[in-house]
Amino acid sequence: MALQTLESEQPRPGRGQRASELLRTVASSGGGRLAVAVLGLYVLTALVALALPKEASLGIDTDQILQGPTRQHLFGTDQLGRDQLARVVEGALTSFTIIAPATAGALVVGSLLGLLAGYLGGWLDNLVMRITDVFFAFPPVLLALTIVAGMGPGQLQLVVAIGIVYSPMFVRTARAPTLQLREREFVSASLLAGARPFWIMRRHILPNVIPILIIQATLTLGWALLTEASLSFLGLGVQPPASDWGAMLNEGRKFLSLNPWLAVFPGAAVVVVVLALNLLGDALRESADPRQKRS
């Protein structure tokens, strides 16, 4: 009974209110609106790729090899006469199906470890943070390359490698505010009322950490896309004949003197999506940082 009374008296912002505040902040920012439009187009392109027949991106036409942009082929053709626009569209689906589950996995695993380490402390905190420090000692691309090289190239291997590489970022992101929140009065009062640690983490700490995790996830999606494209560029990502922006860049660099468009369009796609994700992260950060609101 005491715990129920305490819960009813404890003021907490509702999840719907927090989400609406984030949406209002993004809508009030020019960069945020631009980011949402670009990312919406990115997701829509990935969905369109699901409906495209395989022949659209795999059809070989030896009479149309290394053609520039035309009415028939808006992005030109590659060294096998395949339509470059269809391959860029399919590449959007490929990248999305890699970076989305990889970032989601890193978010879940890293946030859980960060919450446990920050709230429980002790040997668990020391163990988690020492392992995290080891991961941060290596560049993300180099670490992901090492993991993929050990498991072999492929889409699933990329998801696992990217998820492992970026999990430590969510560990630190979740742990820092947890260390502060566990000292707050409402947490102490819940302990006195008999609440269990896991109930407190789920009910009081996690809702206050979620906005920061959302911002981190937005930025991590951009880094994951760069990592995925880098590994595919090196031949350790999605294997042919599947289309991937990084692999297309690798193919296009061989024909820069004959047809530079082969590298321009997939490279521009990577740059635009990563820039949009960073703009969205900046817009969301304005909602979480009161100092930026005042400025």
MIMAR-28146 format. One record per residue (C-alpha): x, y, z; residue in one letter. Coordinates in steps of 0.02 Angstrom, whole numbers, plus 32768, in hexadecimal, padded with zeros to 4 digits. Layout:
% MIMAR-28146
XYZa;...
END
This chain:
% MIMAR-28146
800080008000m;808D8078802Ba;80E180537F85l;804080757F25q;802881197F80t;80DA814D7F5Cl;80C681227EA4e;8029818A7E95s;807A82207EE8e;811C82167E85q;811182907DF2p;815482477D52r;8143828A7CA2p;80D782187C39g;812481BB7BA9r;80A882097B31g;80D482B77B71q;818E82937B5Dr;817682517AACa;810A82E57A7As;818E835C7ABBe;821283087A50l;81A1831379B8l;817D83CC79D7r;823683F079E6t;825D83997942v;81CB83EF78EAa;8205849A7926s;82B4848178DFs;82D9849B7827g;83628419782Dg;82EE83A17887g;826783B27802r;82E783997778l;832D830077D1a;828082B277E6v;825A82D0772Da;82FE828276F4v;82EF81ED776Al;823A81D47738g;827381CC7682l;82FC815276B5y;828080DC770Av;820580EF767Al;828F80C275FFt;82B780277664a;81FF7FF57660l;81F8801275A4v;828D7F9D7590a;82237F1275DBl;81A97F20754Aa;822D7F2974C2l;824B7E89745Fp;82FB7E44746Bk;83127E5D73B1e;830B7F1A73CCa;83B47F1C7424s;83FF7E7B73E2l;83CE7E84732Bg;846B7E8872BFi;84697EE9721Bd;850D7EE271BCt;84D17F697145d;84C27FE871D3q;85697FD3722Ci;85AC806C728Cl;852880E4724Cq;850D818C729Eg;846381C972DBp;83DD81BD7254t;832081BB724Fr;832280FE724Cq;83A280F172D8h;8398818C7346l;8436815F73A8f;848E810B7316g;84CB8058730Et;855F7FFA7357d;85E67F8F7308q;85697F0372E8l;84E17F7272A3g;84767F667341r;84057FF8736Cd;845D806373EEq;83BD80B17433l;83738006745Ba;84167FD474B0r;84198073751Av;83648053754Dv;838D7F9F757Ce;84267FDF75D9g;83B480487647a;83587FAA767Bl;83FB7F4D7699t;84437FD57708s;83A17FEC7768f;83907F32778Et;84417F3577D5i;844D7FD77838i;839E7FD07884a;83AC7F2678DBp;84637F457906a;843B7FEA795Bt;83A27F9F79B0a;840B7F1079F4g;84927F877A31a;840C7FF47A81l;83BB7F647AE1v;845B7F0E7B1Av;84BE7FAC7B3Fg;843080047B9As;840D7F6C7C07l;84C37F5B7C38l;84D180167C58g;843880187CC8l;84737F817D2Bl;85247FC17D3Da;84EF80717D6Eg;8469803F7DEBy;84B47FA47E3Bl;85697FE07E37g;85F07F787E8Bg;864A7EEE7E2Ew;85C97EEC7DA3l;85E87FA37D7Dd;86A47F897D7Dn;86997EF17D0Bl;86237F427C8Dv;86867FE47C85m;872E7F8D7C71r;86EA7F287BDFi;86A07FC87B97t;8749801F7BA4d;87987F927B40v;871A7FAB7AB4f;873780667AB2f;87F280497A9Ea;87D6801479E9f;878C80777957p;86DB80377934p;86FE800C787Ev;879D7FAD78AAl;87447F4C7933l;86B17F2378C2a;87287EEE7839l;877F7E7878B1t;86DA7E2A78E8i;86997E147836v;87407DCE77FDa;87327D4B7886g;867D7D1C785Em;86847D3277A2g;862C7DAF772Fp;85707DBA7727g;84D97E1F775Cq;84BB7DC67801l;85737DD5782Eq;856A7E90780El;84D47EA27881v;852C7E44790Dv;85D17EA178F7a;85847F4E78F3i;85147F257987g;85AA7EED79EEi;86147F8379BDv;8594800779EDy;854C7FB57A8As;85D080087AFBp;859180B47AC7m;84E5808C7B0Cf;853580457BA9v;858480ED7BD1r;84EB814D7B97t;847980ED7C0Ea;84F380DF7CA0r;851B81987CB6a;846881D57CD9p;844481377D3Et;84CF81647DB7l;847B820D7DD4q;83C881CD7DDBl;83EB81467E5Cr;841781CE7ED9e;8374822D7EC0r;82F282397F49e;826A81D97EEFf;82DE81447ED8v;830D81467F91s;825681547FC0a;822B80BF7F52s;82B280587FA8l;826D80878052l;81C080528018a;82037FA57FEDg;82167FB37F30a;828F7F3C7EDEr;83247F7D7E79p;82E57F397DD3f;823A7F887DEFw;828D80307E14i;82F980247D78m;82647FFC7D0Cr;81EA80777D5Cr;8254810C7D8Ch;82FF810A7D38i;82DE80C37C8Al;825581427C5Ap;82CD81D07C84n;835A81827C1Ev;82F4815A7B83i;830082097B32p;83BF82037B3Di;83C081537AF5l;8354818B7A63i;83D082147A38i;8460819A7A45q;8404811D79D7a;83E981A27951t;84A181CC794Bl;84D481157952t;846B80EF78B8l;84D981687856g;8579811C7898w;8536806D7876a;8511809D77C2l;85C280DE77AAl;8609803F77F7t;85997FD0778Ce;85CA802E76EDa;86838026771Cs;86807F6A7737l;861E7F4D7697s;869A7FBC763Bf;87247F467678l;86C47EAE763Eg;86917E7276EBl;85DB7EA376E3g;85497E687679v;858B7DFD75ECq;85617E0C7532p;84EC7E0B74DAp;848E7E677566a;84997F25755As;84EC7F8975E4d;8523803E75E5w;85D180167627g;85ED7F8B75A8a;85AD7FFD751Dm;862D80817550l;86B67FFE7544n;867C7FCE7496e;866780827460g;871780B77490r;875C8042740Ak;870180A07382f;8711815573BCl;8762818C731As;86DF813672AFl;864081547313n;865181B473B8p;859581A673D5w;85AF80F57413l;85FE813A74B1a;85A081DF74BDv;84F1819C74DCf;851481187563p;8591818D75B6g;8512821A75B8a;849081A57602a;850281797694v;8530822F76B4v;847C826E76AEv;843681E87723v;84C381FC77A2v;84B082B9779El;83F482A977B9a;840E8236784Fl;848782B2789Cn;840F8342787Fl;838482DF78D2l;83F682B87965g;841F8371797Ad;8366839D7977a;833E831A79FAl;83D083537A66r;838284007A70e;82EC83B37AC7s;835883587B47a;83D183E77B6Cd;837F84807BBBp;841C84E87B9Dr;840784D47AE1q;835185077AEEk;837F85AA7B43r;840585CF7AC3s;
END
